[in-house]
Amino acid sequence: MDQFKKTGAFLLCILFLWFHPQPVQATSNPFPTITAPYAFVQNQETGRILYEKNAQTPVPMASTTKIMTAIIISQNCSLTEMVTVSQNAATTSGSSMHLSAGEKLSVRALLYGLLLVSGNDAAVALAEHVSGSVEDFCLLMNAKATELSLTNTHFTSPHGLDHQDHYTTAADLGRIAHIFTQDPLLSDICNTKLITIEGHTLTNTNPLLGVSPYVCGIKTGYTGNAGYCLVLRVEHQGASYIVVLLGCPSSKDRKQDAFSVTNYVVENYRLYELYPKGHVVGRLAVR
């Protein structure tokens, strides 16, 4: 009977690992030293957290806010809907895709402006299109945060300009980024290096896109209070990872941190298949 239990337990463990492949650390190399005071790295397939640094501390998020903005837009609009840019949107301060009051663009074009050049004007135009006002759009953003159980996240704008009540954590932002990457369109947009669309030429602000072969998005950010921020999706040998870096002291430090973390992940983690799907590991009589 003991042997029967041992065999059964062994097979159950094998089946668990079969259906839940785990990233295996290939070396004992220490995680690289980074300047970002807040960081979070997670494998998307398994949910395994590979690294955390003050990841539960609420801090400003700058334009990484637009990851959530894009999620709300994607869930509430069709790409072909036309948006008329208001004076309020066109005159929004900060980064811009250079919209003019009265200009009409599709939701699709504005999403590119939102995610590639981090257009605050595009963020406000989209928010007003969906909800009538920025304030009402933020209700949708905060409702989504509550739905995702992000207890340390709160939004006061769709763009992320500094506000004392606008904050998240590296871990919460990692969760938001994971939801974002489940949308093929949004993933495709943030992986675009350069595009001319509806009269606007847009170049992605992501410093690693097109430089590192493993990086395919997602969003940069900067404000005086938030520092230099970056959320990456890293793909390597069939596995994908979310990397969140918040509060870097300079754009140079942000880029170096991103390179260091990306290279560390691809060099030290991968998914191993113990058995192919359909393989019979063994047979066990069931009493």
C-alpha positions in Angstrom: 0.0 0.0 0.0 2.9 2.4 0.8 4.5 1.7 -2.5 1.1 2.4 -4.2 0.9 5.8 -2.5 4.5 6.7 -3.4 3.9 5.8 -7.0 0.7 7.7 -7.1 2.3 10.8 -5.6 5.2 10.7 -8.0 2.9 10.5 -11.0 0.8 13.4 -9.7 3.9 15.5 -9.3 4.9 14.6 -12.9 1.5 15.6 -14.2 1.5 18.9 -12.3 4.9 19.8 -13.8 3.7 18.7 -17.2 0.8 21.1 -17.1 2.6 23.8 -15.2 6.1 24.2 -16.8 8.4 26.1 -14.5 11.3 28.4 -15.5 14.4 26.8 -14.3 17.4 29.0 -13.2 20.3 27.8 -15.3 23.0 29.4 -13.2 23.6 30.8 -9.7 24.5 34.3 -11.1 23.3 37.1 -8.9 20.7 39.5 -10.2 22.4 42.6 -11.7 22.7 45.8 -9.7 20.2 48.3 -11.0 19.5 52.0 -10.3 15.7 51.7 -10.3 14.5 51.8 -6.7 11.3 49.9 -7.6 11.4 46.8 -9.8 9.4 43.7 -10.6 10.2 40.8 -13.0 7.7 37.9 -13.6 7.4 35.0 -16.0 4.0 35.4 -17.8 3.4 31.7 -18.4 3.7 30.5 -14.8 3.3 33.7 -12.8 6.6 33.0 -11.1 8.1 36.2 -9.7 11.8 36.2 -10.6 12.8 39.5 -8.9 11.2 42.2 -6.7 12.6 45.4 -5.3 10.3 47.5 -3.2 7.6 46.2 -5.5 4.7 46.8 -3.1 5.5 50.5 -2.5 3.0 52.9 -4.0 4.8 55.5 -6.2 4.1 57.8 -9.2 4.0 55.9 -12.6 4.2 58.7 -15.1 3.2 57.7 -18.7 3.2 54.0 -17.9 -0.3 55.0 -16.9 -1.2 54.7 -20.6 -1.0 50.9 -20.4 -4.2 51.0 -18.4 -5.6 53.7 -20.6 -5.1 51.5 -23.7 -6.8 48.6 -22.0 -9.9 50.6 -21.2 -10.0 52.0 -24.8 -9.6 48.6 -26.3 -12.5 47.2 -24.2 -14.8 50.1 -24.9 -14.2 51.2 -28.6 -13.9 49.9 -32.1 -10.7 50.8 -34.0 -12.7 52.5 -36.7 -14.6 55.0 -34.5 -13.7 58.6 -35.3 -12.7 60.9 -32.5 -12.9 64.7 -32.8 -10.1 66.3 -30.8 -11.2 68.9 -28.3 -9.4 72.1 -27.4 -8.8 70.6 -24.0 -7.1 67.6 -25.5 -5.0 69.5 -28.0 -3.6 71.8 -25.3 -2.7 69.1 -22.8 0.8 69.7 -21.5 3.7 67.2 -21.7 4.5 64.7 -24.4 2.3 65.0 -27.5 1.5 63.6 -30.9 0.7 67.2 -32.0 -3.0 67.1 -32.4 -5.1 70.1 -33.4 -8.4 71.1 -32.0 -11.2 69.9 -34.3 -9.0 67.3 -36.0 -10.6 63.9 -36.6 -8.7 60.7 -36.2 -9.6 57.1 -35.7 -9.3 55.3 -32.4 -6.6 53.2 -34.0 -4.5 56.2 -34.9 -4.8 57.7 -31.5 -3.8 54.4 -29.8 -0.6 54.5 -31.8 0.0 58.1 -30.7 -0.8 57.1 -27.1 1.6 54.1 -27.0 4.5 55.1 -29.4 5.1 58.8 -28.7 3.2 58.8 -25.3 0.8 61.5 -26.5 -0.9 63.1 -23.5 -3.2 64.8 -26.1 -4.1 61.4 -27.5 -4.9 60.2 -24.0 -7.3 63.0 -23.2 -8.9 62.8 -26.7 -9.6 59.1 -26.2 -10.8 59.5 -22.6 -13.3 62.2 -23.6 -14.4 60.1 -26.6 -15.3 57.2 -24.3 -16.6 58.9 -21.2 -17.2 62.5 -22.0 -14.6 63.7 -19.6 -11.3 62.8 -18.1 -12.8 62.5 -14.7 -15.4 60.0 -15.8 -12.8 58.0 -17.7 -10.7 57.7 -14.6 -13.8 56.0 -12.9 -13.4 53.3 -15.5 -9.7 53.0 -14.9 -10.1 52.7 -11.1 -13.0 50.2 -11.5 -10.6 48.0 -13.6 -8.0 48.4 -10.9 -10.5 47.2 -8.4 -11.6 44.3 -10.6 -7.9 43.2 -10.8 -7.5 43.5 -7.0 -4.9 46.2 -7.4 -5.3 47.7 -3.9 -2.2 50.0 -4.2 -3.2 51.6 -7.5 -5.2 54.8 -8.2 -5.7 56.9 -11.3 -6.5 60.6 -11.6 -5.7 60.9 -15.3 -5.3 58.9 -18.5 -1.8 60.3 -19.1 0.1 60.1 -15.8 1.2 63.7 -15.1 2.1 64.1 -11.5 -0.7 64.2 -9.0 -0.6 63.1 -5.3 -3.5 60.7 -5.8 -2.1 59.1 -8.9 0.1 56.1 -8.0 0.8 52.4 -8.4 3.3 49.8 -7.4 5.8 47.9 -9.5 3.9 44.7 -8.8 0.5 46.2 -9.7 1.9 47.7 -12.9 3.3 44.2 -13.8 -0.3 42.9 -13.4 -1.7 45.6 -15.6 1.0 45.0 -18.2 0.1 41.3 -18.2 -3.5 42.1 -19.0 -2.3 44.5 -21.8 -0.3 41.8 -23.5 -3.3 39.5 -23.8 -4.7 41.9 -26.4 -3.0 41.1 -29.7 -3.7 44.6 -31.2 -2.2 46.4 -28.2 0.8 44.1 -28.2 1.3 44.8 -31.9 1.1 48.5 -31.5 3.6 48.8 -28.7 6.0 46.6 -30.7 6.0 49.1 -33.6 9.1 51.2 -34.0 7.9 53.7 -36.6 4.6 54.4 -38.4 3.0 57.2 -40.4 -0.8 57.0 -39.7 -3.5 59.5 -40.7 -1.0 62.3 -41.2 1.1 61.7 -38.1 4.6 60.2 -38.2 5.3 58.5 -34.8 8.5 57.0 -33.5 8.4 54.7 -30.4 10.1 56.1 -27.3 11.1 52.6 -26.1 15.0 52.7 -25.9 15.3 48.9 -26.3 12.8 48.3 -29.1 14.8 47.3 -32.2 18.0 47.3 -30.2 17.5 44.2 -28.1 16.1 41.2 -30.1 14.2 40.1 -27.0 12.2 43.2 -26.3 8.7 43.7 -27.8 7.2 46.7 -25.9 5.7 48.0 -23.7 5.8 51.6 -22.4 8.2 54.3 -21.2 7.4 57.1 -18.8 8.9 60.2 -17.1 7.8 63.0 -14.8 9.7 65.0 -12.2 8.2 63.0 -9.3 8.2 59.6 -11.0 11.6 59.6 -12.5 12.4 57.6 -15.6 10.1 54.5 -15.9 9.9 51.6 -18.2 7.7 48.5 -18.6 9.1 45.8 -21.0 7.9 42.6 -22.4 10.8 40.2 -23.0 10.4 37.1 -25.1 13.0 34.3 -25.4 12.7 30.6 -26.5 8.9 30.4 -26.1 8.8 32.1 -22.8 7.8 35.7 -22.0 8.5 38.0 -19.1 7.3 41.3 -17.8 9.9 43.7 -16.5 8.9 46.9 -14.5 11.4 49.6 -13.6 10.2 52.7 -11.8 12.1 55.7 -10.6 15.4 55.4 -12.5 17.5 58.6 -12.0 18.2 59.2 -15.7 17.2 58.0 -19.1 20.7 56.5 -19.4 20.3 54.6 -16.2 16.9 53.4 -17.3 18.3 52.1 -20.5 21.2 50.4 -18.8 18.9 48.8 -16.2 16.7 47.5 -18.9 19.6 46.0 -20.8 21.0 44.4 -17.7 17.7 42.9 -16.6 16.7 41.7 -20.1 20.1 40.0 -20.6 20.0 38.4 -17.2 16.5 36.9 -17.8 17.3 35.5 -21.2 20.6 34.0 -20.0 19.4 32.5 -16.8 15.8 31.4 -17.3 13.9 29.2 -19.8 11.0 26.8 -19.9 11.8 23.1 -20.0 9.3 20.5 -21.2 9.7 17.3 -19.1 7.4 15.3 -21.4 5.6 16.1 -24.7 1.8 16.4 -24.6 0.2 13.0 -25.0 3.2 11.1 -23.6 2.2 8.2 -21.3 4.4 8.6 -18.2 3.1 5.4 -16.6 0.0 3.4 -15.8 -1.5 3.1 -12.3 -4.3 0.9 -11.1 -7.0 3.0 -9.3 -8.7 1.3 -6.4 
